[in-house]
Structures are given as C-alpha cells and as structure tokens.
Amino acid sequence: MHSPGHRFQAQDRLAGGAQYIAGRLTQGTSGRTHAVVDPATGDAVYTYELAGTADVDAAVAAARAAFPGWSGATPGERSDALHRFAAVLAERAEEFAQAESLQCGKPLKLTREFDVPGTVDNTAFFAGAARHLQGQSAGEYSGDHTSYVRREPIGVVGSIAPWNYPLQMAAWKILPAIAAGNTIVLKPAETTPFTSLLFAEAATAAGIPDGVINIVTGLGREAGEHLVGHPDVAMTSFTGSTAVGKRVAEIATSTVKRLHLELGGKAPFLVFDDADLEAAVQGAVAGSLINTGQDCTAATRAYVQRPLYDAFVERTGALMASVRVGDPFAPDTDLGPLISHAQRDRVAGFVDRARASARVVTGGEAPQGDLKSGAYYAPTLVADAAQDSEIVQAEIFGPVLVVLPFDTDDEGIALANDTPYGLAASAWSRDVYRANRATREIKAGCVWVNDHIPIISEMPHGGYKASGFGKDMSAYSFEEYTQVKHVMFDNTAVAEKDWHRTVFGDRP
C-alpha cells in the first residue's frame, strides 16, 4: 500500500535490537518478543525482544556510571555536544520522518514538516539553554554571612514516553535532562520504539558520551514500573493517561523521587459570537484532527455561542468531510490511521454510544475499500451532546470533535472549565477584552487566542488539574531537571568565634 517513497527498513536499521544501553543496540532479556505493526496496513514490520527488569538495571547502571563525567562537563561542553546533535538530526531528517510515519501512521508530510523539524529546533534550543544553568547572585541576608543559590543536576532520570509523538516526546524528556547535566533512561511505548532508538544513536554519533542516554523498550507493567521504582533513579518524568499517571505517582512516592507528569487533556475550543467564523471553522478542523486526534492538546469540545452555532456546525461538517484519509506515505493524504485497530475500535465505541442522545453530523465510521485493513476512522463531528455525557467528559484520543452551544460569556467559560482536565484551550473572538478574560479564567496550562495547537521551544507546555504538573520545553522545563542548593559563607575569621556561647549561651 505504501508509496515508492517509503524506504525505512526497521529490520535492517535496528538489527541489533530495541534496547540502547551504554552506547550500543542490544536485545532485551525478558524472554518475550513484540511485533511493531504498521497501523496503515495491519502488517508486522519489526519484531524484537522486550526489555525486562535486568535490562532496566543495566541501563540505570550505565546512566549512573556516566553521570559524574557528564555532570562535571562545563555548560559550554554540553552545549557544543547538543549543537552537534542538532546537526546530526538535521542531516538524518528524512530517515526520522519515515520511521515516525511507519510506526505511528502519521502522514509523511506531517512528520517532515512538524515532528522532525520541531525536534531539531528543540535540540538547538536546549543546546543554548545548557549555557544558562544559573543560580542567584550572592547577597548578605543574615549578619556576617554571604549566601548564594546553586542549581545542580539531579542524577539519573527515568522517563516514560507515549506512542502518539514518540520522537518529540523522547526529545522533550531527554534534552532538558541532559542539558542540565543529568543522565537518562527512557522507556518508549513498546508499539513505537523506532525514533527513540534512532535518537539515542544519533546522540552517540554527535559525541555525547555512552551511558548519558539509554533506551529500554519493554512493557509498562514490567520495565516501566521497575524504572519508576528503581532506587538509583532520582527523578521520574511520565507522559500518558491520567489513570496511568496516578499509578506512576504511587510508585514514585516509595522512593520519594522528583516527579513530572504530563497527562490527559480534553481541550475546549471556545467560539464567541464576534469571532471570524471561517477562521474558527478552519481552526477547529485542524485543531481536532492533528495527528488523527491523538494529541492531548487537540480541540475536542467546541463551545459555540448560539448566533454562530448552526453555521459553525454546517461548515465544520462540510470541511471535515473533505479531509483526505489515506496512505501516510501518499503526498495528498491529510489524515492517517489511528495507532492500532484497538484504538480505532475504542474511538468508534464512544461515537456509537453517543448516537442515542447526540447527532453525528459527519463521519462516525471506518472507511472501507483500500483502507479496510488499516486502523482508519473517518473525521467525525458530533453535535448537540449533553455536557455531562461521556463523549464530552472523557478523553477519546481520536478524530472526533463534539460541538455544543452556549448563550452567555459566563456560561461558555464555565462549560470550558467543566471537565477534570486542564492542559490546553483556545478562545476565538475579535474583542481583545473578551479574549483576555477567557485567557484569565480558563483553567489550562496553555490558552491560544484565534488559533489552536502551535507550540514553540521557548514556551512551556504542561497542565493544570488532572492534566498533571511540571513543564516540557522552555527554560521552565530546564529548571525542572535541576535541584536547588543554598550555600552560605561565614565572613568572619573562625578564631573570632566563641562557638560555645553562640550555640549554648552563657550556660556553663
């Protein structure tokens, strides 16, 4: 099914295995194999040995051994290595784009124009950030003492990345950690290991020392939980569902390690009656269908003020129906498959259950014909659902947008906040005061105005409420991977001190 441009061959490129420990590819030791399935065809394209607990132990040991040298490097040395890393990634951009499309079913034009360039840019950003690991200037805050604050690396970081953006999520976790002087063990999703392994391999090619970046590809309940609970792991960073995030937090507390969680989302898309209707329609389709809707910041709940509601539903449905679903490697494809048939069936279940009380305007089915064997689902618009219904409240993670009307501004903002999540949102209005109110009162880590979905390396990404805590990207992310130390100097000569009286007073 794939077009002639498809050249990435996982079996040849990753013949050494799906673990990357101490600078080399190795096989797992769990005794179990796993097949990576191309979601566009349902065909297995790569089979490998899963990581077990012994592999996690080996990766953590490699990271721990590499920590003194890497943390002891100067910021300039780490920066130079990351700049070389960015150059290697740019040189191999097409290989990364094809590997990401193959394992995820993403349209190749998306991985070429978004996933890979974004990762290269993020690497370049943290190459610069590595030279700005700053504390606070010295000052006298207590008598004859001078204080200052140091920012230091934490140690070995254990991270778990999801399957929806394997390359970018790996980068978001690895780059700030190593820029700050930490070493890392990353567990990618077992369904999408390709680009994480290639990323680590490219780092080695750029001169980043062996053991600084390690990849273990195994199951969450074995390799993942062992990594989170490992006593030599000082920090855990997890991106995934809120339910699994709670389990990660439970395990991490057993060793009182630093925790960073980027969890689920149910982003509201709030359209006021003075909005540019055509821009809002375009934004809703792009924002809800990005990555086939498998994006925790995707627009999932459109609240449209009643004067625009009917026109918005009609135009959005028509535009969705024109989206080209097909082979990810075909140049005219807009939307690829979901990650798996199980995920496709899960999404279909949400829509099917909603039919009893809501209206499916367009989509709501799996395409047939040439696409039948893949995990495809048509772009779907659902209207008139109840606010407390499953399809409005739960994270679907598919190409489904639900549209509901509202009357007053107060009601619209209240509805936008009426889910457990708070990762991202957008507000659409020509009135700066109206839009500014929405940015203040919507409880989310990012609120776009008259747009939905763009991200940049310089700005933070992370949620409120059940969407977790901590930030990816930006200087805020960089600081997450450091610990703060207070250093205090006594400015008087030791001989001048009467330590007994200082501590015990005039008692004999």
Secondary structure, 3 states (H helix, E strand, C coil): CCCCCCCCCHHHHCCCCCEEECCEEECCCCCCEEEEEECCCCEEEEEEECECHHHHHHHHHHHHHHHHHHHHCCHHHHHHHHHHHHHHHHHCHHHHHHHHHHHHCCCHHHHHHHHHHHHHHHHHHHHHHHHHCCCEEEEEEECCEEEEEEEEECCEEEEECCCCCHHHHHHHHHHHHHHCCCEEEEECCCCCCHHHHHHHHHHHHCCCCCCCEEECCECHHHHHHHHHHCCCCCEEEEECCHHHHHHHHHHHHHHCCEEEEECCCCEEEEECCCCCHHHHHHHHHHHHHHHHHCCCCCEEEEEEEHHHHHHHHHHHHHHHHCCCECCCCCCCCCECCCCCHHHHHHHHHHHHHHCCCCEEEECCCCCCHHHCCCCCCCCEEEECCCCCCHHHHCCCCCCEEEEEEECCHHHHHHHHCCCCEECEEEEECCCHHHHHHHHHHCCCCEEEECCCCCCCCCCCECCEECCEECCECHHHHHHHCEEEEEEEEECCCHHHCCHHHHHHCCCC
